[in-house]
Amino acid sequence: VQSLAKTFNNLTVLDSITFELQRGEILGLVGRRGTGKSSLLHLLGGHTQPSQGTISFRGQPVHFTAPHQARREGIELVNQFAQLVVHLDVIQNIFLGHEIARFPSVGLPKWEEMVQITSELLQKFDLPLDLINKPVASLSNEQRNLIALMRAFCLPARLLLMDDVLPNLGYHHQTTVLKRIREQAQQGLGVIICSDNLKHLFNITDRILVLYEGRLVADKITSE
């Protein structure tokens, strides 16, 4: 990220943000409310476009005009409030838009494989297996947020952006999610976590960025 800036109606929400993220690195993002944390993640995830500056990914400049373009590159954003299709069931939400097909040109779903993958994810995130065919509308808010995270982990992601997701989970599932993030980072997944819980960030991150009034005021190794 080089000299990234974002302005809404003459209001500058991000100003000259520059930083790097290495493969497998976990980066924390902190700052007061309204300081631009969510705006930065939305720029990286293709939900909005920068007013100035450049984003490079895997060594190449990228310019996303929509989230699906970022997702094709392996960048997945999980928002504070789960964005799911409530009338579909859990397995349909997890694979929506990237269904596993027996014959891709025909689009015949391989339900047995998708069921197997979803069952394994439910176990990893310590959720009941009988949720697999339940409509999302019947789930609790915590379960919905976990399903949104499961979808991100299911995709072939290279960069996971988490916008203040952990506060929506109970302590047990917070611990479970942090464990899964560590495991994925060890396999090369880059992660940026926006959170006000410094204990979580000190526990899991390699570096922490501090934003203040839209500016990057600190970029520190967590152990320091």
N, C-alpha and C positions, 0 to 999 in steps of 0.2 A: 504494500500500500504506500503510495507516494503522493504527498501533498494533497490528500483527499479533503474536499470541502463540500458542504451541502447547505443551500440557502432555500428557505421557504418564505415567499412574499417579503423579501428584503430582510428576513430574520436569519442570521447565520447560526445554524445548529451544530455544524462541524467546521473546523477551520484548520487547514494544513496538517492533517493527520498523516503521519508516516511511521510505519513499523513493518517488521517481517515476522513470518511464522514458519518454522521448519516442520518438515514431515515428522509426525509423531509427537509434536510438541503440544502441551496444554497451556493455553493462555487465559488468564483471568482478566476481566474487564470490570472496573469499579468506578464509582463517581456518584455524586448526588443525583436525585431525580431531575430530569430535564437537562442533563448535561450532554446528551447525545449518544448514550450507549446503544439504545435500541436503533437509532438512526444509522449508526455505523454498521450494525449487523444486517439491517435491511438493505444497505448499499451492497454489502458483500454477497448477500443472498439474492440479489437481482430484483428485490421488491420495489426499490426506488433507484434513481440514477444520480450519480454525483454531479454537482455543479462545476467542480474543477477536480483535477488530479487524476491519477491512474491506479488501476488495480491490475496486478499481474498474478497469474496462477500457474504453477508448474513451469515457471520460466517464460510464460508468454502473456502479453497484455490481453486483457479481456474487457468486454463492454457488454453487460447484461441489460436488456430492456424488459425482461420478464423472468420470474422465478424458475420457469421450466428450463431456461437456458443455463442458469447456474446449476440446476439439478443435473443436467446432462454432463456437466463437467465434474460432478461429484460433490457439489456444495449443497448441504441440506440445512435449512433453518427450522428450528423448533421454537415456536413462539410461546409467550407466557401463558396464553390460553389456547388449548388444543384446537387446531383447525381440522376438523373431521367432518365426514358426511354422516349425520346422525341417523339417517334412515337405513344406512347400510350396516352390515355386521362387522365384527372385528377383523376377520380375515379379508373381507372386501376392502376395508379401509387401509389395511397394511399394504396390500398389493395394488391399490387403485392407481392406474396409469402405468404400471410396470408388471402386469400379470405374467406369470410363467405359462407359456403356451407350448402345447405338444407340436403344433405346426404353426410357427409364428405368422406365416403369410395368411393362414386361415383364421388364426386366433382362437383355437380350441384350447381352453384352459386345462392345465395339469393340476387339478384340484388336490390330488393326493400329495403332491410335492408341496403345494402351498400350505396345506393343512399341517404337514410335518414341520415345516419351517416355523409356522405360527405357534405350534405347540411347544417347540423348543424355546422360542422367544418368551412365551408365557411362563415357562419354567425358570428361565434365566432371570426374569423380572419378578419372580415370586408372585404370580397371579394365577387364579384358578383356571384349570384347563377348560372348564365348561363355559368360559367367556367366549370361546372361539367363534361360535355362531350366534352370539347375542347381538342385537342391534346396539349401536353406540349410544342411542338415546336412553337406554336402560342402565348405563354405567354411571358410576359416581364420577365427580370431577377429577379425583385423583387417578382413577382408572383410565379416564380419557387422556389425561396427560401422559400416562405411561404408554398407552397405545400409540400416541403421537411419537414418543421416543422410540418405541419398538419399530415403527415404520422407518424412522431415520436410520436405525441400526441395521435394518433389513436391506436397505438400498446399498449399492456399491459406493458408499460415500468416501471421499478423500478429505473433506473438511466438514465438521459438524459445528453449527452455530447454535448456542443455547441462550435464549433471551429470557433470563430470570425464571426458569422452569422449576428449579428445585423447591422454592417456597410453596408450590402447590402440592407437594408430596409430604406424606408423613415421614417421621424420622427413619423408620425401617426401610422404606423405599428410596429415600434420599441416599442412604448408605449403599443400597443395591445399585442404584444408578451410578454413583461415583465409582464403584467397583467395576462396572461394565465399561465406563469411560476409560479407566486405566488399562483394562484389557485391550480395548480397541486402539488406544494410543500406542501400546506396545507393538501393535501390528501395522503401525504407520499412519493411523488416522490423526489428522490435525484437529484440534478442538479449541474453540473460543467460548468461554463461559462468562456470561454477564450475571453477576450475583451481588447482593448486598451482604451476604453471609461470608465474612472474612475467614471464619474457621474452615468453611468448605474450601475456599480458594487456597488458603495456606496448606491445606491437607493434600490437594490434588494437583495444583498448577506448577508449571516450571517457571513461568514469568507472570507478572501482573502489570497491566496498563492502567493508569489513573487518568480519567478525563475530568476537566474542570471548565465549565462554561464553554464546552465545545472544543477545547484544546487538549492535546495530549501533554500532561505536565510531568509524567513519570513513566518510565519503562524499566522495571526492576526485576532481577532474578529473585524468585520467591524466597529462596534460602537466605538472601541478604536482608 
